[in-house]
Amino acid sequence: MDLVTRATQGRGPELLTRATQPTAEYLYLRAQNNLPKLARQNAYVLTNANRASAANKKAANNAKQQLRVNASQWNQTRRKAAYNKAFQAKYGRPSRSGLNYTLAEHEYESLPPGVTNSNGLVALYLNSKKSRKSTRKTKKNTRRH
């Protein structure tokens, strides 16, 4: 039995025209059937958005990491340059350990306070090295005989 016949059964012929229009119930059911499709489409869109978001996060993290690397390299260079300057001040010759980093005078101003003068440099970089304690532990005999 089709929709029109069922809608008009037991009623007058004046309802025929209205019955050919989709009823609210019919529209509701049709919408319900379409829901999974819409959900799938939305899920696809969301997945793409998440993917883009993840890519953006990754790019941001990479940029941050690069900044960190740059900063640490710059700090390392500054430390080595300060060490070399201190070494030169103390021993009157350049340090033989690795490369000698040299910084411009104005770059020394950004070193920690009290370090810009040669005495401070010597004190900080040459005289404050911790004595290395032996961390060797006695090996326990774990194997049972």
Helices and strands as residue ranges (DSSP letters): H 3-8, G 13-15, H 16-20, H 24-91, H 105-108, H 118-125
